[in-house]
Amino acid sequence: MGATKRTVAGTTSRSQTEEEEDCVKLSMTLNYAGGFAESAKQAVELEKVGLDVVWVAEAYSFDAPSFMGFLAAKTERLEIGSAILPIYSRTPTLIAMTAAGVDAVSGGRCILGLGASGPQVIEGFHGVPYDRPLGRTREIIEICRDVWAREAPLTHEGASYHIPLPAGEGTGLGKALKLINHPVRSRIPIWVAALGEKNVAMTAEVADGWLPIFFVPEKAKEVFGPSLDAGTAKRDSSLDTLQIAAGGILAIGEESEVAPIRDLGRGAAALYIGGMGAKGKNFYNALACRYGYEKEAAEIQDLYLSGKKKEAAALVPAELLEATSLCGPESYIKERVAALSEVGVTHLNVTPVGADPVAMIEKLRSWV
């Protein structure tokens, strides 16, 4: 499979050099339920067979940077990304310091993945008001890049963050400072997990990469194209083409073998579409509606919020599960990978399900 030649929104041409250097990368989120040590061993094996990026989740589990640093010590080539660090749980400067620290211990392999998470986690677990997610994300990206650049003591005056604190707030002793250390890189890649139209537009404007969920290549241009176009039109020329990671559950085999594996996605889809947030405040439910599943999305949410999780999962459209996964024989998976590449996906993000996930990644690497 060749390099990305067009974006979701249109047909932006690219130079031959860009096409040669920007081949599709393989990425996956590590499952560390079995412990950091076991997951790190798997990461080492995945690195050997051609995986390019590992994503480390946080949610309300152990913090992601701890495991990212552990992985940095165990691996040599893998890029190590947070997917995602919630923007509310750390100050903007701490986010910058943490990313610079992981980048230093990994020798320049950190990817800073940011996201707003949701009110349930932010207000329920962190005790912080969930407000102005778009504005905060934009300011955090600006602050991080200023911290890493070290061109001057950090100052920032925005709607959400004032650095240093202005007169009349705090002790009045705040002083503009530079990061003490010189970062390995002055521009660590920043990726944003975005779904809403305004958030996707902002991501296309200022971020290095985009982490969507439930990405359907056949509907991507219709659903995300206008937002990506709007953001790209304002994108700074110093930024490279927006990177995109998408894919889904990976299972290689005939339909009778992979159908039960594809169906494993029902529970997670029902959780996101039905249980994340509340009525009128569920970004995943809204995305399902934009894909044309308004009736199903409403019913799934009603069932899930009333405690009928199995019934909610049963209503997840089979078409949606198929479109957001890579389950089938080799020829089918190659077709799906090509469809993702055609709409601008630069990182094939997969969750291999099978007896030997490492061998599956090795096989996929040989195809792309």
Secondary structure, DSSP 8 states (H G I E B T S, - for coil): -------SSS-----HHHHHH---EEEEE---TT-HHHHHHHHHHHHHTT--EEEE--TTSS-HHHHHHHHHHH-SS-EEEES-EETTSS-HHHHHHHHHHHHHHTTS-EEEEEE---HHHHHHTS------HHHHHHHHHHHHHHHHH-SSS--EE-SS-EES--TTSTTS-------SS--S-SS--EEE---SHHHHHHHHHH-SEE--SS--HHHHHHHHHHHHHHHHHT--TTS---EEEEEEEEEES-HHHHHHHHTTHHHHHHIIIIISSBTTB-HHHHHHHHTT-HHHHHHHHHHHHTT-HHHHHHTS-HHHHHHT-EEE-HHHHHHHHHHHHHTT--EEEEEE-SS-HHHHHHHHHHH-
